[in-house]
Amino acid sequence: MRVLPNPLEIYLSGNQGNNGWYTGPVTVTVSDKDAESIWYDLGEGKKEYTKPFQVQHGETELVVSSDDGYGYKKEEICYISIDAVAPSIKVS
């Protein structure tokens, strides 16, 4: 396996609960030192990545791609699960 010196990386930050789920909004930061252009898609079409953004709720497939301007393209997929509604228990 070849390890790229400057990989396309996705960083997620937020309050993490159990089993990989987050309990509130998640901030997404993308890094690729070789990229001339970076795009992301949350299932609503490609958007250009210019700064960190937030995912608010639900289960989301995030696809991030980059291009170094010389035809070398990278793609990473990340799954984000957010449940910001606390469970309620009623006892009678």
Phi, psi and chi 1 to 4 in degrees:
 res  aa     phi    psi   chi1   chi2   chi3   chi4
   1 MET       -  134.2  177.7  168.3   86.4      -
   2 ARG   -94.6  129.0 -168.9  176.4  116.7 -158.7
   3 VAL   -98.1  124.2  177.0      -      -      -
   4 LEU   -74.8  139.5  -61.6  172.6      -      -
   5 PRO   -67.8  -30.8   20.7  -28.1      -      -
   6 ASN  -130.7   82.4  -66.8  -47.3      -      -
   7 PRO   -74.1  162.6   27.8  -34.0      -      -
   8 LEU   -81.3  119.9  171.5   59.7      -      -
   9 GLU  -125.2  143.3  -63.5  178.3  -48.0      -
  10 ILE  -117.4  126.6  -58.3  169.2      -      -
  11 TYR  -113.7  131.5  -57.7   97.6      -      -
  12 LEU  -113.5  135.9  -54.9  177.5      -      -
  13 SER  -135.8  136.0   61.9      -      -      -
  14 GLY   170.1  179.7      -      -      -      -
  15 ASN   -80.6  115.5  -65.0  -34.2      -      -
  16 GLN   -95.8  134.1 -156.8  162.0   18.4      -
  17 GLY   -99.2 -137.7      -      -      -      -
  18 ASN   -91.4  154.2  -63.5  -37.6      -      -
  19 ASN    55.4   33.3  -60.4  -39.9      -      -
  20 GLY    82.0    1.0      -      -      -      -
  21 TRP   -85.0  147.4  -77.5   75.0      -      -
  22 TYR   -99.7  153.2  -71.6   86.2      -      -
  23 THR  -105.3    9.9   58.9      -      -      -
  24 GLY  -167.7 -174.0      -      -      -      -
  25 PRO   -54.3  147.6  -23.1   32.7      -      -
  26 VAL  -116.7  129.4  172.6      -      -      -
  27 THR   -92.0  130.1  -59.5      -      -      -
  28 VAL  -109.5  126.8  177.8      -      -      -
  29 THR  -122.9  134.9  -55.5      -      -      -
  30 VAL  -117.5  141.6  178.4      -      -      -
  31 SER  -135.2  131.5  172.6      -      -      -
  32 ASP  -156.2  102.4 -175.1  -12.5      -      -
  33 LYS   -64.8  -23.2  -66.5  177.7 -176.7  173.2
  34 ASP   -88.9  -11.0  -68.4  -27.7      -      -
  35 ALA   -76.3  136.4      -      -      -      -
  36 GLU   -88.7  -33.4 -178.0  176.6  -76.2      -
  37 SER  -140.0  142.2  -58.0      -      -      -
  38 ILE  -131.1  137.1  -60.0  174.4      -      -
  39 TRP  -127.7  157.0  -58.3  -86.4      -      -
  40 TYR  -137.3  155.0   67.8   95.4      -      -
  41 ASP  -139.7  122.4 -171.9  -13.6      -      -
  42 LEU  -103.1   20.4  -65.6  166.9      -      -
  43 GLY    96.0    5.0      -      -      -      -
  44 GLU  -117.9   12.4  -57.8  166.4   -9.7      -
  45 GLY   106.3  155.6      -      -      -      -
  46 LYS   -67.6  138.4  -89.0 -173.2  171.6 -178.8
  47 LYS  -130.0  147.6  -63.8  179.0 -176.6  174.5
  48 GLU   -74.5  133.4 -175.2  174.6    4.8      -
  49 TYR   -85.4  121.2  175.9   81.8      -      -
  50 THR  -123.4  -22.8   56.7      -      -      -
  51 LYS  -161.3  164.9   62.3 -177.5  179.3  178.2
  52 PRO   -55.3  148.0  -27.0   36.2      -      -
  53 PHE  -137.1  167.5   60.0   91.9      -      -
  54 GLN  -112.2  145.4  -78.6 -164.6  -24.7      -
  55 VAL  -109.2  129.0  177.4      -      -      -
  56 GLN   -92.1  -41.4  -62.4  -67.8  -36.6      -
  57 HIS  -162.3  164.8   54.6   78.7      -      -
  58 GLY    85.6 -170.8      -      -      -      -
  59 GLU  -105.2  122.6  -67.1 -177.8   79.7      -
  60 THR  -130.5  136.6  -55.7      -      -      -
  61 GLU   -98.5  119.4  178.3 -176.9   78.6      -
  62 LEU  -105.0  122.9  168.4   63.9      -      -
  63 VAL  -112.7  123.9  179.2      -      -      -
  64 VAL  -119.1  133.0  177.6      -      -      -
  65 SER  -133.6  154.0   55.6      -      -      -
  66 SER  -140.5  160.4   67.8      -      -      -
  67 ASP  -139.2  130.8 -173.0  -25.6      -      -
  68 ASP   -83.9    1.2   69.8   -4.8      -      -
  69 GLY    89.4   -9.1      -      -      -      -
  70 TYR  -116.7   14.4  -63.4   99.8      -      -
  71 GLY    95.5   -2.0      -      -      -      -
  72 TYR   -89.6  117.5 -172.6   74.9      -      -
  73 LYS  -115.4  145.9  -62.7  178.8  177.4  160.7
  74 LYS  -127.0  154.0  -58.1  175.1 -164.5  170.4
  75 GLU  -147.3  137.5 -178.3  174.6  -79.7      -
  76 GLU  -132.1  145.2  -67.3  -69.8  -26.0      -
  77 ILE  -119.3  137.9  -62.1  173.7      -      -
  78 CYS  -136.2  138.0  177.1      -      -      -
  79 TYR  -106.5  130.3  -62.9   94.0      -      -
  80 ILE  -120.9  127.7  -55.6  168.8      -      -
  81 SER  -122.1  121.7  -60.4      -      -      -
  82 ILE  -127.3  129.0  -57.2  169.9      -      -
  83 ASP  -133.8   98.9 -174.9    1.1      -      -
  84 ALA   -92.7    2.2      -      -      -      -
  85 VAL   -96.4  116.0  178.7      -      -      -
  86 ALA   -68.8  143.9      -      -      -      -
  87 PRO   -68.2  149.4   22.9  -29.1      -      -
  88 SER  -120.8  137.4   63.5      -      -      -
  89 ILE  -118.4  128.0  -59.6  172.6      -      -
  90 LYS  -112.9  128.0  -64.5 -179.7 -178.7 -179.8
  91 VAL  -115.7  132.5  179.0      -      -      -
  92 SER  -118.3      -   54.4      -      -      -
